[in-house]
Amino acid sequence: MSKLVTYDLADGVATLALDNGKVNALSPDLIVDFNKALDQAEHDRAVVIVTGKPGILSGGFDLKVMMSSPQNAIDLVTAGSKLTRRMLAHPFPLIVACPGHAVAKGAFLLLAADYRIGVEGPFNIGLNEVQIGMTMHHVGIELARDRLSPAAFQRSVISAEMFNPQGALVAGFFDQVVAVDQLLVTALEVAQRLKKINMTAHKNTKLKARQALLDRLDSGLERDKISGLH
């Protein structure tokens, strides 16, 4: 892969580490490399761990791109939506090991994974779109509605409430919260457990269980192209 997404395969587990500067912003180039890494992981038939850098998974979309033009913003959000849809339908188990903050698109990466692990500490997890003046896109609303508790969905999507790691666990962003030094150890333990399941049954059941959500995301993608970020 590139310097934006490193790929490490060991014992049937592919670790994808995002590294795009201080806040790990999701740029068009990073999304391209992320998809290439998922292609490789699928070819390797590996359980996937997605992680970031110390202190942060991602702070969201690259704001320089988002502010460069309305069309560039729509294109980047569309690419991001297609990425999270792909994560939801990935044929092998996909774990996100979040080493700190996960904001906006960073939090949507959590919502698109099969298993999510966070770390203890003064970290913010959540969807801040309306805080920064961005109307939430349809795909984001549907994904958050499906994965968050009803109360947390309202507070997160409509009011941009940010959660600490324990609050994010209750809200539905995480499945487990561990000490910082236990993050990758725990992710590998989960990956080894998931390696033992039947992958064909996993893929087929995942698609069956998420078909209604995937259909809503496809519809949302089309509506977002028309309405943009309004």
ROMIPA-694758 format. One line per 5 residues: number of its first residue (from 1); their letters; for each residue x, y, z of N, C-alpha, C. Coordinates in Angstrom, 2 decimals. Layout:
NUM = A = X,Y,Z,X,Y,Z,X,Y,Z  ...
***
This chain:
1 = MSKLV = 0.84,-1.19,0.00,0.00,0.00,0.00,0.88,1.25,0.00  0.30,2.39,0.30,1.05,3.64,0.31,1.34,4.05,1.76  1.97,5.19,1.89,2.23,5.71,3.24,0.94,6.13,3.94  -0.16,6.31,3.20,-1.43,6.72,3.81,-2.13,5.56,4.50  -1.99,4.36,3.96,-2.57,3.16,4.55,-1.54,2.05,4.48
6 = TYDLA = -1.01,1.66,5.62,-0.06,0.55,5.63,-0.83,-0.75,5.78  -0.28,-1.80,5.20,-0.95,-3.11,5.18,0.02,-4.15,5.72  -0.41,-4.83,6.75,0.43,-5.87,7.35,-0.39,-7.14,7.49  0.07,-8.21,6.87,-0.62,-9.50,6.93,0.18,-10.47,7.77  -0.46,-11.02,8.79,0.21,-11.98,9.66,-0.80,-12.97,10.19
11 = DGVAT = -0.56,-14.25,9.95,-1.39,-15.32,10.50,-2.87,-15.13,10.17  -3.16,-14.75,8.92,-4.54,-14.63,8.48,-5.26,-13.39,8.93  -4.50,-12.42,9.49,-5.10,-11.16,9.93,-4.40,-10.01,9.22  -5.16,-9.17,8.53,-4.63,-8.01,7.82,-4.89,-6.76,8.65  -3.83,-6.06,9.04,-3.96,-4.82,9.79,-3.75,-3.64,8.86
16 = LALDN = -4.77,-2.79,8.76,-4.72,-1.59,7.93,-4.59,-0.39,8.86  -3.48,0.31,8.77,-3.24,1.47,9.64,-3.30,2.75,8.83  -4.19,3.66,9.22,-4.36,4.93,8.53,-3.37,5.94,9.09  -2.69,6.67,8.20,-1.76,7.70,8.65,-1.71,8.80,7.61  -2.49,9.87,7.84,-2.58,10.97,6.89,-2.41,12.31,7.61
21 = GKVNA = -1.36,12.39,8.42,-1.11,13.65,9.12,-1.72,13.67,10.50  -1.72,14.86,11.08,-2.05,15.04,12.50,-3.40,14.47,12.89  -4.45,14.74,12.11,-5.79,14.29,12.50,-6.29,13.13,11.65  -5.40,12.55,10.83,-5.78,11.39,10.01,-7.01,11.68,9.15  -7.01,12.84,8.51,-8.15,13.23,7.68,-8.34,12.26,6.52
26 = LSPDL = -9.60,11.96,6.21,-9.90,11.11,5.06,-9.95,11.96,3.80  -8.93,11.82,2.99,-8.80,12.53,1.72,-9.20,11.59,0.59  -9.36,12.11,-0.63,-9.62,11.22,-1.76,-8.53,10.16,-1.92  -7.27,10.55,-1.76,-6.17,9.60,-1.92,-6.20,8.52,-0.85  -6.50,8.91,0.40,-6.55,7.90,1.46,-7.68,6.91,1.21
31 = IVDFN = -8.82,7.40,0.72,-9.95,6.50,0.45,-9.59,5.52,-0.67  -8.89,6.00,-1.68,-8.43,5.10,-2.75,-7.53,4.02,-2.17  -6.59,4.42,-1.32,-5.66,3.46,-0.74,-6.36,2.51,0.23  -7.34,3.01,0.95,-8.15,2.18,1.85,-8.84,1.08,1.04  -9.44,1.46,-0.08,-10.11,0.46,-0.92,-9.13,-0.55,-1.49
36 = KALDQ = -7.94,-0.10,-1.87,-6.92,-1.04,-2.36,-6.52,-2.02,-1.26  -6.42,-1.52,-0.04,-6.07,-2.39,1.08,-7.17,-3.42,1.34  -8.44,-3.00,1.22,-9.54,-3.95,1.38,-9.53,-4.98,0.25  -9.18,-4.55,-0.96,-9.03,-5.49,-2.08,-8.00,-6.56,-1.74  -6.86,-6.11,-1.20,-5.78,-7.04,-0.87,-6.20,-7.98,0.25
41 = AEHDR = -6.88,-7.44,1.25,-7.33,-8.27,2.36,-8.34,-9.32,1.88  -9.20,-8.92,0.96,-10.17,-9.88,0.41,-9.45,-10.97,-0.38  -8.43,-10.57,-1.15,-7.63,-11.54,-1.90,-6.92,-12.51,-0.94  -6.46,-11.97,0.19,-5.75,-12.79,1.18,-6.70,-13.57,2.08  -8.00,-13.35,1.93,-9.03,-14.02,2.74,-8.74,-13.82,4.23
46 = AVVIV = -8.42,-12.60,4.58,-7.99,-12.28,5.93,-9.07,-11.58,6.74  -9.08,-11.83,8.03,-9.82,-10.98,8.96,-9.11,-9.63,8.98  -9.88,-8.55,9.01,-9.32,-7.20,8.89,-9.38,-6.46,10.22  -8.26,-5.81,10.56,-8.24,-4.84,11.65,-7.90,-3.48,11.05  -8.76,-2.50,11.26,-8.49,-1.13,10.82,-8.14,-0.31,12.06
51 = TGKPG = -7.03,0.40,12.00,-6.63,1.23,13.12,-6.05,2.55,12.62  -5.66,3.41,13.53,-5.11,4.71,13.15,-3.72,4.89,13.68  -3.48,6.02,14.33,-2.18,6.31,14.92,-2.43,6.66,16.39  -1.39,6.69,17.21,-1.62,6.95,18.63,-2.47,8.20,18.89  -3.57,8.00,19.58,-4.43,9.12,19.95,-5.57,9.41,19.01
56 = ILSGG = -5.57,8.80,17.82,-6.65,9.15,16.89,-6.85,8.06,15.82  -8.13,7.81,15.54,-8.49,7.00,14.37,-8.59,7.93,13.17  -9.50,8.91,13.26,-9.63,9.93,12.22,-10.49,11.07,12.74  -10.12,12.28,12.34,-10.91,13.46,12.69,-11.96,13.80,11.66  -12.11,12.96,10.62,-13.14,13.21,9.62,-12.57,13.48,8.24
61 = FDLKV = -13.41,13.98,7.37,-12.99,14.29,6.01,-11.95,15.41,5.99  -11.14,15.41,4.95,-10.14,16.45,4.73,-10.85,17.78,4.46  -10.75,18.71,5.41,-11.50,19.97,5.28,-11.00,20.83,4.13  -9.73,20.72,3.77,-9.22,21.47,2.62,-9.96,21.08,1.35  -10.20,19.78,1.21,-10.96,19.30,0.05,-12.42,19.71,0.17
66 = MMSSP = -12.98,19.56,1.36,-14.38,19.89,1.57,-14.68,21.36,1.27  -13.71,22.23,1.54,-13.93,23.67,1.35,-13.46,24.18,0.00  -12.86,23.31,-0.81,-12.30,23.77,-2.09,-13.37,24.07,-3.12  -14.47,23.31,-3.09,-15.61,23.58,-3.97,-16.78,22.71,-3.55  -18.02,23.13,-3.82,-19.17,22.29,-3.47,-19.11,20.91,-4.12
71 = QNAID = -18.67,20.85,-5.38,-18.61,19.56,-6.06,-17.55,18.65,-5.46  -16.40,19.22,-5.10,-15.36,18.41,-4.46,-15.86,17.85,-3.13  -16.62,18.65,-2.41,-17.18,18.19,-1.14,-18.15,17.04,-1.36  -19.03,17.18,-2.34,-20.00,16.11,-2.64,-19.27,14.85,-3.08  -18.25,15.01,-3.93,-17.50,13.85,-4.42,-16.80,13.12,-3.28
76 = LVTAG = -16.23,13.88,-2.34,-15.52,13.24,-1.23,-16.50,12.53,-0.30  -17.62,13.16,0.00,-18.62,12.52,0.85,-19.17,11.26,0.17  -19.37,11.32,-1.14,-19.85,10.15,-1.88,-18.84,9.00,-1.79  -17.56,9.32,-2.00,-16.52,8.29,-1.90,-16.47,7.70,-0.50  -16.64,8.56,0.52,-16.66,8.08,1.89,-17.85,7.20,2.18
81 = SKLTR = -19.01,7.57,1.64,-20.21,6.77,1.83,-20.06,5.40,1.18  -19.48,5.36,0.00,-19.27,4.08,-0.68,-18.28,3.21,0.09  -17.30,3.85,0.73,-16.34,3.09,1.53,-17.02,2.45,2.73  -17.82,3.22,3.47,-18.47,2.63,4.64,-19.49,1.57,4.23  -20.16,1.77,3.09,-21.07,0.73,2.62,-20.28,-0.54,2.31
86 = RMLAH = -19.11,-0.38,1.70,-18.29,-1.55,1.39,-17.84,-2.26,2.67  -17.47,-1.48,3.69,-17.07,-2.09,4.95,-18.20,-2.93,5.54  -19.42,-2.42,5.49,-20.56,-3.14,6.03,-20.80,-4.48,5.32  -20.44,-4.54,4.04,-20.69,-5.74,3.23,-19.42,-6.56,3.00  -18.32,-6.20,3.67,-17.06,-6.91,3.45,-17.24,-8.39,3.77
91 = PFPLI = -16.75,-9.30,2.91,-17.05,-10.72,3.07,-16.34,-11.39,4.24  -15.37,-10.73,4.84,-14.67,-11.29,5.99,-14.84,-10.35,7.19  -14.69,-10.86,8.40,-14.88,-10.01,9.59,-13.97,-8.79,9.56  -14.53,-7.65,10.00,-13.81,-6.39,9.97,-13.92,-5.73,11.35  -12.77,-5.52,11.96,-12.66,-4.95,13.30,-12.05,-3.55,13.17
96 = VACPG = -12.57,-2.59,13.92,-11.89,-1.30,14.03,-11.32,-1.17,15.43  -10.02,-0.97,15.51,-9.32,-0.74,16.77,-9.00,0.74,16.84  -9.82,1.46,17.60,-9.75,2.93,17.63,-8.79,3.39,18.73  -7.65,4.00,18.37,-6.65,4.35,19.38,-6.85,5.70,20.06  -8.00,6.33,19.85,-8.24,7.64,20.47,-9.49,8.30,19.92
101 = HAVAK = -9.33,9.52,19.42,-10.46,10.28,18.88,-11.01,9.61,17.61  -12.32,9.70,17.44,-12.98,9.29,16.19,-14.14,10.25,15.99  -13.97,11.19,15.08,-14.94,12.28,14.91,-15.45,12.30,13.48  -16.75,12.61,13.32,-17.36,12.73,11.99,-17.11,11.44,11.19  -16.46,11.53,10.03,-16.25,10.32,9.24,-15.46,9.27,10.00
106 = GAFLL = -14.60,9.71,10.92,-13.90,8.75,11.75,-14.86,7.91,12.58  -15.91,8.53,13.09,-16.92,7.80,13.86,-17.75,6.90,12.95  -17.98,7.33,11.71,-18.72,6.47,10.78,-17.93,5.21,10.44  -16.61,5.26,10.47,-15.82,4.03,10.28,-16.15,3.03,11.38  -16.33,3.53,12.60,-16.73,2.65,13.69,-18.09,2.02,13.42
111 = LAADY = -19.02,2.83,12.94,-20.38,2.34,12.73,-20.47,1.35,11.57  -19.44,1.28,10.74,-19.45,0.39,9.59,-18.73,-0.93,9.84  -18.20,-1.13,11.05,-17.40,-2.31,11.34,-18.24,-3.39,12.02  -17.72,-4.62,11.99,-18.39,-5.73,12.67,-18.14,-5.72,14.17  -16.94,-5.27,14.57,-16.59,-5.21,15.99,-15.72,-3.99,16.19
116 = RIGVE = -16.00,-3.21,17.28,-15.33,-1.93,17.48,-14.73,-1.89,18.88  -13.45,-1.58,18.97,-12.75,-1.51,20.24,-12.19,-0.10,20.41  -12.49,0.52,21.54,-11.94,1.84,21.86,-10.98,1.76,23.02  -10.37,2.89,23.35,-9.43,2.93,24.45,-9.86,3.96,25.49  -9.46,3.69,26.72,-9.72,4.62,27.82,-8.89,5.89,27.63
121 = GPFNI = -9.45,7.02,28.06,-8.70,8.26,27.97,-9.59,9.44,27.62  -9.02,10.64,27.56,-9.80,11.86,27.30,-10.07,12.06,25.81  -10.79,11.10,25.22,-11.01,11.12,23.78,-12.46,11.41,23.44  -12.65,12.03,22.30,-13.99,12.38,21.80,-14.40,11.44,20.68  -15.58,10.91,20.81,-16.16,10.02,19.80,-17.51,10.59,19.41
126 = GLNEV = -17.75,10.80,18.12,-19.07,11.27,17.75,-19.14,11.96,16.42  -20.33,12.46,16.13,-20.66,13.05,14.84,-20.89,14.55,15.04  -19.95,15.37,14.61,-20.01,16.81,14.89,-20.48,17.63,13.70  -21.09,16.97,12.72,-21.43,17.67,11.48,-22.24,18.94,11.72  -23.32,18.87,12.49,-24.13,20.07,12.64,-23.42,21.14,13.48
131 = QIGMT = -22.45,20.71,14.28,-21.65,21.67,15.05,-20.82,22.55,14.12  -20.34,21.97,13.01,-19.49,22.72,12.08,-20.27,23.24,10.88  -21.61,23.21,10.96,-22.43,23.81,9.93,-22.73,22.93,8.73  -22.60,21.62,8.91,-22.84,20.70,7.80,-24.10,19.89,8.07  -25.08,19.99,7.19,-26.29,19.17,7.32,-25.92,17.72,7.08
136 = MHHVG = -26.35,16.84,7.98,-25.98,15.43,7.86,-26.54,14.83,6.57  -25.69,14.09,5.87,-26.10,13.44,4.63,-26.99,12.23,4.92  -27.79,11.83,3.94,-28.74,10.73,4.13,-28.05,9.44,4.53  -26.93,9.13,3.88,-26.23,7.88,4.20,-25.79,7.88,5.66  -25.27,9.01,6.12,-24.83,9.09,7.51,-25.98,8.91,8.49
141 = IELAR = -27.11,9.52,8.18,-28.28,9.38,9.05,-28.71,7.92,9.14  -28.79,7.25,8.00,-29.25,5.86,8.00,-28.28,4.94,8.73  -26.98,5.16,8.54,-25.99,4.32,9.21,-26.05,4.53,10.73  -26.13,5.80,11.16,-26.20,6.09,12.58,-27.49,5.55,13.19  -28.60,5.67,12.47,-29.88,5.18,12.97,-29.82,3.67,13.22
146 = DRLSP = -29.10,2.96,12.37,-29.04,1.51,12.47,-28.14,1.04,13.61  -27.04,1.75,13.85,-26.02,1.23,14.76,-26.04,1.85,16.16  -26.63,3.03,16.32,-26.66,3.68,17.62,-27.97,3.39,18.35  -27.95,3.52,19.67,-29.20,3.41,20.42,-30.12,4.56,20.00  -31.43,4.40,20.13,-32.34,5.48,19.70,-32.04,6.82,20.35
151 = AAFQR = -31.79,6.83,21.66,-31.52,8.10,22.34,-30.21,8.71,21.86  -29.17,7.87,21.73,-27.87,8.36,21.28,-27.93,8.85,19.84  -28.74,8.20,19.02,-28.91,8.65,17.64,-29.41,10.09,17.60  -30.44,10.38,18.37,-30.99,11.72,18.38,-29.96,12.74,18.89  -29.30,12.40,19.98,-28.33,13.33,20.57,-27.12,13.52,19.68
156 = SVISA = -26.69,12.46,19.01,-25.48,12.51,18.20,-25.71,13.21,16.86  -26.71,12.74,16.12,-26.94,13.25,14.76,-27.53,14.65,14.77  -28.50,14.90,15.63,-29.22,16.17,15.61,-28.53,17.25,16.44  -27.88,16.83,17.54,-27.30,17.81,18.45,-25.78,17.76,18.53  -25.16,16.92,17.75,-23.70,16.84,17.66,-23.03,16.57,19.00
161 = EMFNP = -23.69,15.81,19.87,-23.08,15.50,21.16,-21.88,14.58,20.97  -20.79,14.91,21.64,-19.60,14.07,21.61,-19.57,13.22,22.87  -19.06,12.01,22.75,-19.05,11.06,23.85,-17.61,10.73,24.24  -17.40,10.50,25.55,-16.13,9.92,25.96,-16.18,8.42,25.66  -15.07,7.69,25.80,-15.10,6.29,25.41,-16.18,5.46,26.09
166 = QGALV = -16.38,5.65,27.40,-17.43,4.87,28.07,-18.81,5.27,27.58  -19.02,6.56,27.33,-20.29,7.00,26.78,-20.51,6.45,25.38  -19.42,6.37,24.60,-19.51,5.83,23.25,-19.83,4.34,23.27  -19.39,3.65,24.31,-19.72,2.23,24.46,-21.21,2.06,24.67  -21.79,2.89,25.53,-23.23,2.82,25.81,-24.03,3.25,24.58
171 = AGFFD = -23.53,4.27,23.87,-24.25,4.81,22.71,-24.32,3.83,21.55  -23.29,3.00,21.40,-23.26,2.05,20.30,-22.12,2.25,19.32  -21.22,3.18,19.61,-20.04,3.36,18.75,-19.01,2.24,18.99  -18.93,1.74,20.22,-17.97,0.71,20.59,-18.68,-0.54,21.10  -17.98,-1.67,20.97,-18.41,-2.91,21.59,-17.59,-3.21,22.85
176 = QVVAV = -16.42,-2.57,22.94,-15.53,-2.83,24.07,-14.59,-1.65,24.22  -14.22,-1.32,25.45,-13.23,-0.28,25.72,-12.15,-0.89,26.62  -10.89,-0.68,26.23,-9.77,-1.28,26.95,-8.71,-0.22,27.23  -7.72,-0.58,28.03,-6.58,0.30,28.25,-5.82,0.48,26.94  -5.16,1.63,26.80,-4.45,1.94,25.55,-3.48,0.84,25.16
181 = DQLLV = -2.73,0.33,26.13,-1.71,-0.67,25.79,-2.29,-2.04,25.49  -3.60,-2.18,25.65,-4.26,-3.45,25.35,-5.04,-3.43,24.04  -5.00,-2.30,23.32,-5.86,-2.16,22.14,-5.56,-3.21,21.08  -4.33,-3.24,20.59,-4.03,-4.17,19.50,-3.98,-5.61,19.98  -3.60,-5.82,21.23,-3.64,-7.17,21.80,-5.08,-7.68,21.78
186 = TALEV = -6.00,-6.85,22.23,-7.41,-7.24,22.25,-7.96,-7.42,20.84  -7.58,-6.52,19.92,-8.04,-6.65,18.54,-7.57,-7.96,17.93  -6.34,-8.34,18.21,-5.82,-9.61,17.68,-6.52,-10.80,18.31  -6.86,-10.69,19.59,-7.62,-11.77,20.24,-8.98,-11.93,19.59  -9.65,-10.81,19.32,-10.95,-10.86,18.66,-10.80,-11.43,17.25
191 = AQRLK = -9.75,-11.01,16.54,-9.51,-11.50,15.19,-9.28,-13.01,15.18  -8.52,-13.50,16.14,-8.27,-14.95,16.20,-9.56,-15.71,16.48  -10.42,-15.14,17.31,-11.72,-15.78,17.55,-12.56,-15.79,16.29  -12.57,-14.67,15.57,-13.38,-14.58,14.37,-12.83,-15.43,13.23  -11.54,-15.74,13.26,-10.96,-16.62,12.24,-11.59,-18.01,12.27
196 = KINMT = -12.14,-18.38,13.41,-12.65,-19.74,13.58,-14.08,-19.92,13.06  -14.75,-18.81,12.74,-16.11,-18.96,12.23,-16.07,-19.37,10.76  -17.19,-19.88,10.27,-17.29,-20.25,8.86,-17.48,-18.99,8.02  -16.53,-18.71,7.13,-16.53,-17.43,6.44,-17.66,-17.32,5.41  -18.03,-18.43,4.81,-19.15,-18.37,3.86,-20.44,-18.06,4.60
201 = AHKNT = -20.64,-18.71,5.74,-21.83,-18.43,6.54,-21.80,-17.00,7.07  -20.61,-16.54,7.46,-20.47,-15.17,7.94,-20.88,-14.17,6.86  -20.34,-14.35,5.67,-20.64,-13.44,4.55,-22.13,-13.45,4.23  -22.69,-14.63,4.09,-24.09,-14.73,3.69,-25.02,-14.19,4.76  -24.71,-14.46,6.02,-25.54,-13.97,7.11,-25.42,-12.46,7.25
206 = KLKAR = -24.20,-11.94,7.10,-23.99,-10.50,7.18,-24.83,-9.78,6.12  -24.77,-10.28,4.89,-25.52,-9.64,3.82,-27.02,-9.74,4.04  -27.48,-10.89,4.56,-28.90,-11.06,4.83,-29.35,-10.14,5.96  -28.55,-10.07,7.02,-28.91,-9.25,8.18,-28.89,-7.76,7.86  -27.99,-7.36,6.95,-27.82,-5.94,6.65,-28.44,-5.52,5.32
211 = QALLD = -29.20,-6.40,4.69,-29.72,-6.07,3.37,-30.59,-4.83,3.39  -31.47,-4.71,4.38,-32.35,-3.54,4.44,-31.54,-2.27,4.64  -30.50,-2.32,5.49,-29.64,-1.16,5.69,-28.89,-0.81,4.40  -28.34,-1.82,3.75,-27.59,-1.56,2.50,-28.50,-0.95,1.44  -29.75,-1.41,1.39,-30.70,-0.83,0.44,-30.96,0.64,0.78
216 = RLDSG = -31.09,0.96,2.08,-31.31,2.35,2.48,-30.08,3.20,2.17  -28.90,2.63,2.32,-27.69,3.38,2.00,-27.60,3.65,0.50  -27.97,2.67,-0.31,-27.96,2.88,-1.76,-28.93,3.99,-2.15  -30.11,3.99,-1.53,-31.07,5.06,-1.79,-30.53,6.39,-1.31  -29.89,6.38,-0.15,-29.31,7.60,0.39,-28.21,8.16,-0.48
221 = LERDK = -27.40,7.28,-1.05,-26.35,7.74,-1.97,-26.94,8.51,-3.13  -28.03,8.02,-3.69,-28.67,8.70,-4.81,-29.27,10.03,-4.38  -29.90,10.05,-3.22,-30.49,11.30,-2.73,-29.42,12.32,-2.38  -28.28,11.87,-1.86,-27.19,12.79,-1.52,-26.58,13.42,-2.77  -26.57,12.68,-3.88,-26.06,13.25,-5.12,-26.93,14.41,-5.60
226 = ISGLH = -28.24,14.30,-5.32,-29.20,15.31,-5.76,-29.21,16.52,-4.81  -29.27,16.21,-3.52,-29.43,17.29,-2.54,-28.11,17.88,-2.10  -27.00,17.15,-2.31,-25.72,17.64,-1.83,-25.69,17.68,-0.31  -25.00,18.65,0.25,-24.84,18.73,1.71,-25.74,19.84,2.27  -27.04,19.77,1.92,-27.98,20.81,2.35,-29.08,20.18,3.17
***
